[in-house]
Every structure is written in C-alpha cells, then in structure tokens.
Amino acid sequence: MQTDNSGYGSNIELNSAAVDEMSERDLDAYVSALVATARQARGKDHVEVTKILQDELDAAGVSENDVVTRNLAETIMRSDGDISITVDSGEVLYGPGAAKPARHEPNVHGDDDPEHPDRPALT
C-alpha cells in the first residue's frame, strides 16, 4: 500500500498481488471500510480515525495489521476524508484515482562536456 498526498485529496494505492489474493467480497468490504472511515474522518484526530477504521474493518470481517491500519488512518485523516483508492496496476476502485500534477520536463538541451556552452548550469 502506498499513499499520495498531493493536494488533491489522498490516493491509497493497493498492491495488485495483495488485491489478487482477496475474494471479490473481501475487496469490496475493504474498500467500503476505507470509504466509510473517510466519510467520518473530518475534524477527527489520528486516534479517533484509527478507532473508526478498526471498527469498520472489524464490522466488514476484514483483518489488517495494526501498522497498516494506523498508516491508512493517518492518510485518511490528512486527506480530510477526500480519498481515492487505486491498485498499482492502474485500476481505480473508488474516487477519481491518483490525481497527480502533470510531470514537468523542461526543454533543456545540453552536453556532457562541463565546458560546453549549452550545458545547463546547476545551482
């Protein structure tokens, strides 16, 4: 699981190998628990969000280790409830997906020779 807090809410990215091991019911329950927690997270602290998430996971019959639960709760709390859930293969399970700013690659032409006049200056 990876998270991306890029100013567009948070994206919770699940590992495709872990997702493949889950039944469809378990995956639906897991995603539903995350979404339900996000809906209740606004204005709450990390301890409260962790408790909500654990309760939601328990009610869904899904087990998750304590470290992952705390990390997920932290991500949900920081997003103020605005989350997306994706799989590292690119599949979007909930929300708009990983909203990442466009990658900027400047149009720089240079040369490996440090004395070449077209070599970009490093600051």
C-alpha positions as CSV (number, residue, x, y, z in Angstrom):
1,M,0.0,0.0,0.0
2,Q,1.3,3.4,-0.9
3,T,-0.3,6.8,-0.3
4,D,0.0,10.0,-2.2
5,N,-1.0,13.3,-0.5
6,S,-0.6,15.6,-3.5
7,G,-3.1,18.4,-2.6
8,Y,-5.9,16.7,-4.4
9,G,-7.0,14.5,-1.5
10,S,-5.2,11.3,-0.9
11,N,-4.7,8.3,-3.1
12,I,-4.5,4.9,-1.3
13,E,-2.7,2.6,-3.7
14,L,-3.1,-1.1,-3.1
15,N,-0.6,-3.7,-4.1
16,S,-2.0,-5.8,-7.0
17,A,-0.6,-9.0,-5.5
18,A,-2.5,-8.4,-2.3
19,V,-5.7,-7.5,-4.2
20,D,-5.4,-10.7,-6.3
21,E,-5.4,-12.7,-3.1
22,M,-8.6,-11.2,-1.9
23,S,-12.0,-12.5,-2.8
24,E,-14.3,-10.0,-4.5
25,R,-16.4,-9.8,-1.4
26,D,-13.3,-9.1,0.8
27,L,-12.0,-6.4,-1.6
28,D,-15.5,-4.8,-1.7
29,A,-15.6,-4.9,2.2
30,Y,-12.1,-3.5,2.5
31,V,-12.8,-0.6,0.1
32,S,-16.2,0.1,1.8
33,A,-14.5,0.2,5.2
34,L,-11.9,2.8,3.9
35,V,-14.7,4.9,2.3
36,A,-16.9,4.7,5.4
37,T,-14.0,5.8,7.6
38,A,-13.2,8.7,5.2
39,R,-16.8,9.9,5.5
40,Q,-16.5,10.0,9.3
41,A,-12.9,11.4,9.5
42,R,-13.5,15.1,9.0
43,G,-12.2,17.1,12.0
44,K,-11.1,14.0,13.9
45,D,-7.6,13.2,15.2
46,H,-5.4,10.3,14.3
47,V,-6.5,8.2,17.4
48,E,-10.2,8.7,16.6
49,V,-9.8,7.9,12.9
50,T,-7.7,4.8,13.7
51,K,-10.5,3.6,16.0
52,I,-13.2,4.3,13.4
53,L,-11.1,2.4,10.7
54,Q,-10.6,-0.6,13.0
55,D,-14.3,-0.7,13.8
56,E,-15.2,-0.5,10.1
57,L,-12.7,-3.3,9.2
58,D,-14.0,-5.5,12.1
59,A,-17.6,-4.9,11.0
60,A,-16.6,-5.9,7.5
61,G,-14.9,-9.0,8.7
62,V,-11.6,-7.9,7.2
63,S,-8.3,-8.2,9.2
64,E,-5.4,-5.8,8.7
65,N,-2.3,-5.5,10.8
66,D,-2.0,-2.6,13.3
67,V,0.8,-0.8,11.4
68,V,-1.1,-0.7,8.1
69,T,-4.3,0.3,10.0
70,R,-2.5,3.3,11.6
71,N,-0.9,4.3,8.3
72,L,-4.2,4.2,6.5
73,A,-5.9,6.2,9.3
74,E,-3.2,8.8,9.0
75,T,-3.7,9.1,5.3
76,I,-7.4,9.3,5.7
77,M,-7.1,11.9,8.4
78,R,-4.7,14.1,6.4
79,S,-7.0,14.0,3.4
80,D,-9.9,15.3,5.5
81,G,-11.9,12.4,4.1
82,D,-11.2,13.1,0.4
83,I,-9.7,9.8,-0.9
84,S,-9.2,7.7,-4.0
85,I,-8.4,4.0,-3.9
86,T,-6.4,2.5,-6.7
87,V,-4.5,-0.6,-7.5
88,D,-0.8,-0.3,-8.6
89,S,-1.9,-1.7,-11.9
90,G,-3.9,1.5,-12.5
91,E,-7.4,0.2,-11.7
92,V,-9.5,2.8,-9.8
93,L,-11.6,1.2,-7.1
94,Y,-13.0,4.4,-5.7
95,G,-12.9,8.1,-6.4
96,P,-11.2,9.9,-9.3
97,G,-8.0,8.0,-9.0
98,A,-4.5,9.2,-8.4
99,A,-4.7,12.9,-9.2
100,K,-1.1,13.8,-9.8
101,P,0.2,17.0,-11.3
102,A,1.5,16.8,-14.8
103,R,5.1,15.8,-14.9
104,H,7.2,18.8,-16.0
105,E,10.3,18.1,-18.0
106,P,11.9,21.3,-19.2
107,N,13.1,21.6,-22.7
108,V,16.8,21.6,-21.9
109,H,19.4,20.8,-24.5
110,G,22.8,20.2,-23.1
111,D,26.0,18.4,-23.4
112,D,28.1,16.1,-21.1
113,D,31.1,18.3,-21.5
114,P,31.3,20.6,-18.5
115,E,32.8,23.4,-20.6
116,H,30.2,23.2,-23.4
117,P,28.2,26.5,-23.5
118,D,24.9,24.6,-23.9
119,R,25.4,22.6,-20.7
120,P,22.8,23.6,-18.1
121,A,24.1,25.3,-15.0
122,L,23.5,23.6,-11.7
123,T,22.6,25.6,-8.7
